[in-house]
Amino acid sequence: MKCVDDFRLCFGKHELVPIMIGGMGVDISTAELALEIARLGGVGHISDAMLPTVTDRHYKTRFVKDKLRQYKHIAGNPDKSEVQFDLGHLAEATRLHVSRTMQAKRGNGMIFINSMEKLTMNAPRETLRVRLRVALDEGIDGITLAAGLHLGSFALMEDHPRFRDAKLGIIVSSLRALQLFLRKNAKLNRLPDFIVVEGPLAGGHLGFGMDWAQYDLRTIVAEIQQHLQAEKLEIPLIPAGGIFTGSDAVSYLETGCAAVQVATRFTVADECGIPKKVQQEYFKASENDIEVNMLSPTGYPMRMLKNCPAISSGIRPNCEAFGYILDTNGNCSYIDAYNRELAAHPDARKISVKDKICLCTHMRNYDCWTCGHYTYRLKDTTHRNADGTYQILTAEHIFHDYQFSTGNKVALPTQY
Ligand SMILES: Cc1cc2nc3c(=O)[nH]c(=O)nc-3n(C[C@H](O)[C@H](O)[C@H](O)COP(=O)(O)O)c2cc1C
C-alpha cells in the first residue's frame, strides 16, 4: 500500500514532500507553521492578508495606530472613500513579514505567500502590486494567487527580475477560471508553475456559489487534467479541500496530481495562529455546527463555525484602522448593513447585524472561525484530556501522519 512519501513534488530538480499547507489569513498560517513545514521538506504558506496589523503584533510596528490617527475625523462618516493605504507602509509591512520568515527558513522545503485579490484595500491594483513585488524582493520561494481570478496579476510582476524564477501559481475552482487565466496571460509567455484546484469542502472563502454542494473536487480535477493533456500543458496540479488523511492524498497522487494542499488538520497545530481556546471550539464542533454562508462582505460564500462571535455582532466598522475590503469606491457591504441597523434602532445601546460581518475586525481578532468542512473530524485526530479539553498537536505530527499513514488511518499523538 502506497503512502504520500512514495511520491515527490518536483519543481525542476528541486524535490519536495508533496504536501502543501494552504495559506490561512489573517495570520492563521503563521510564519512558525510555514517554517516548520519547510523544515520537514514540504511547502508552507504565509499569507499577505492584513500584514500591517500582523507586523504590529509581531514586530511592534505602529501602522494601524498611524492610519487610525490619519483618518479618525471620518469615523462617523459612512463614506470611506478617503481611506487609503500608505503604499510605503504596506511595502514595509510586507518586507518585514516576508524577510524575517525567509531569513529563519531551514531545511529543504519551500515557503510561499498566499496573495488575496479580494483584499481590494480601496486601491486594488496598486496595493496588490506592492504586496506581490515586495514578496519577490524579499526572497519568497513562491506566490499562490488566491481569492480572485487574478487576470492581471502576472502582468503586475512581469518586469520583476524574479518573475521567471520564483514559483508562481494560482488557485482555481473550475476549468473555466483556469482557461480565463491562461488566455489572459498567454502573451506573457509564462505558464503558472502550479495550479491549486480547490473544491467546495475547503475552509475560508469558496470559489463557488451557495450551490457549492453540487460540486465535487475529483470531477473538477479530472476535467482540468483532461484539458491540460489535450493542450499538452505540463503544469503540476494540486487538489485541495477535504483531503483529510494520507490515503485521501495518495488517491489524488496516484491519478497524476503533483501534490495536495491541506489546511484544516493544521488549524489545531501548536504553530497555528488560532488562539488555543478557539482551537478547542474547532475540536468540539460537530457537523451541524458548521455552515457555509454569505456573511462575508467579499461576496464569496465562506465556511465557518456557527457559534463564532463574528456572527450577528454589530461592531462599528473599523475602516479607518483597517479597511482591507473597501472596494475601488471605498464601499464595503458591512458598512451598509451596519448603517441600516443603526438607522432602524437609533436608541439601541447595542445593535446586531445579521446579514454581514465586519471581516477585517473579526479576522484580526480571531473571532470569525472560518474552517474546512471536515473540522468535525478533528476530535478523532487527538486525545481528550482529563478536563475535557483536547490535546493540541504539533505540525510535525500532523505532517508526518499525512506523509506516512496508510489504510485511511490517522495516527494519534503521544499522550501527555
Ligand atoms: C482556517 C482557514 C483559513 C483559510 N484561509 C484562507 C485564505 O486566507 N486564503 C486562501 O486562499 N485559502 C484559505 N483557506 C483555504 C486553505 O488554504 C486550503 O486550500 C483548504 O482549506 C484545504 O482544504 P482542507 O482545509 O479541507 O484541508 C483557509 C482554510 C482554513 C481552514
The ligand as a MOL file (V3000), in Angstrom:
LIG
                    3D

  0  0  0     0  0            999 V3000
M  V30 BEGIN CTAB
M  V30 COUNTS 31 33 0 0 0
M  V30 BEGIN ATOM
M  V30 1 C -8.9820 28.4620 8.8470 0
M  V30 2 C -8.7700 28.5180 7.3690 0
M  V30 3 C -8.4530 29.7450 6.7690 0
M  V30 4 C -8.2290 29.8060 5.3880 0
M  V30 5 N -7.8670 30.9910 4.8270 0
M  V30 6 C -7.5270 31.0460 3.5110 0
M  V30 7 C -7.0010 32.2380 2.9340 0
M  V30 8 O -6.8290 33.2440 3.6180 0
M  V30 9 N -6.6890 32.2210 1.6050 0
M  V30 10 C -6.8590 31.0990 0.8430 0
M  V30 11 O -6.5410 31.1220 -0.3510 0
M  V30 12 N -7.3330 29.9510 1.3750 0
M  V30 13 C -7.6570 29.9000 2.6760 0
M  V30 14 N -8.0780 28.7100 3.2240 0
M  V30 15 C -8.1240 27.5130 2.3700 0
M  V30 16 C -6.8750 26.6510 2.5320 0
M  V30 17 O -5.7170 27.3300 2.1480 0
M  V30 18 C -6.9440 25.3050 1.7880 0
M  V30 19 O -6.8570 25.4570 0.3940 0
M  V30 20 C -8.1390 24.4420 2.0770 0
M  V30 21 O -8.7460 24.7290 3.3040 0
M  V30 22 C -7.7380 22.9770 2.0310 0
M  V30 23 O -8.7710 22.1410 2.4270 0
M  V30 24 P -8.8240 21.4390 3.8810 0
M  V30 25 O -8.9320 22.5650 4.8520 0
M  V30 26 O -10.0450 20.6000 3.8210 0
M  V30 27 O -7.5670 20.6480 4.0630 0
M  V30 28 C -8.3350 28.6320 4.5980 0
M  V30 29 C -8.6560 27.4220 5.2220 0
M  V30 30 C -8.8660 27.3530 6.5810 0
M  V30 31 C -9.1850 26.0180 7.2010 0
M  V30 END ATOM
M  V30 BEGIN BOND
M  V30 1 1 1 2
M  V30 2 1 2 3
M  V30 3 2 2 30
M  V30 4 2 3 4
M  V30 5 1 4 5
M  V30 6 1 4 28
M  V30 7 2 5 6
M  V30 8 1 6 7
M  V30 9 1 6 13
M  V30 10 2 7 8
M  V30 11 1 7 9
M  V30 12 1 9 10
M  V30 13 2 10 11
M  V30 14 1 10 12
M  V30 15 2 12 13
M  V30 16 1 13 14
M  V30 17 1 14 15
M  V30 18 1 14 28
M  V30 19 1 15 16
M  V30 20 1 16 17
M  V30 21 1 16 18
M  V30 22 1 18 19
M  V30 23 1 18 20
M  V30 24 1 20 21
M  V30 25 1 20 22
M  V30 26 1 22 23
M  V30 27 1 23 24
M  V30 28 2 24 25
M  V30 29 1 24 26
M  V30 30 1 24 27
M  V30 31 2 28 29
M  V30 32 1 29 30
M  V30 33 1 30 31
M  V30 END BOND
M  V30 END CTAB
M  END
